[in-house]
């Protein structure tokens, strides 16, 4: 075992959601290499020590402020060699993992995720707070290394927070290829559709995730509206009533299937024909990697992560914003079974480099470098 220990600060570590699941996959592997202490509200991971942080969970501004201050107290009590924080979950840290950049998201889209006028006003206020938190964390003299999950996110950290390029390492998210894989054959795909209560003869486009306004579920519904025979499976949590009402207006009534988050999302990937993901901002979405590993051609916008994973015309398409551009590629995939089959194979191949073992090894190398720097700069034992 290395002669250093890791304190990991995040609001939650579990195998649900996006960055929470990424943390769980990485830490489960790091824990076999070094001592890991998780400082979090939730932790569903064995093999690590967990220091539970309590406090309010709403509103988000109060929640993040109280968590960061409580986490600092817990971090000092843990006494680890280095601390790694997910974004600005900690007030400061030796290593920060960037799974989002609030500065970039706010500058481009105002930080607005939909909702009422009052909700939008609060979102603007909250985004200013989140940006200020990130600016403080990335500007800390304590910071030694930054792990960005995509090259696009790395550029954003330099642009919005002045993070030196020399301390940034790009380590992408990963995917479990034993879990996420194509259906064995057409019969298996039909059986999955039947078990999931989905149309056997329909062309199924899949969307996975929450935060539906930011991630473009309305655009996905608009894209399939005039597309006869195309159904949209929305796997995630959001305002289902609002989306079904939008489906009626878009001409997609009865063809939008909203399904609550599942403990076996791989079954939905394997049952569908393509992945429709019109998100306007991501750092590197796990669901695109899962879709590729499951053999789904991906239709999405050129944003962080997808611009590295998707090659237009090979394993999917990167399209301009707007429902018309999305619909054009949906219809191409619906009508060209041979192309769809080629893209399915290409999608699986494009996912091959993104294994959690490789991600964890690269992650460990960055942390070991930071730990070495921390130990070199530490005062001798017995001195002040």
Secondary structure, DSSP 8 states (H G I E B T S, - for coil): --S-EEEEE-SEESSSSSHHHHHHHHHHHHTTTSEEEEEESEE--SSSEEEE--S---SHHHHHHHHHHHHHHHHHHHT-SEEEEETTSSSS-SEEEES--HHHHHHHHTT-----HHHHHHHHHHHHHHHHHHHHHHT-TT--EEEESSHHHHHHHHHHH---GGGEEE----B-TTTS---SSHHHHHHHHHHHT--SSSEEEEEE-S-HHHHTHHHHHHHHHT-TTEEEEEES-S-HHHHHHHHHHHT-TT-EEEE---TTTHHHHHH-SEEEE--S--SS-HHHHHHHHTT-EEEE-S-TTHHHH--BTTTEEE--SSHHHHHHHHHHHHH-HHHHHHHHHHHHHHHTT-BHHHHHHHHHHHHHHHHHHHHHHS--TT--
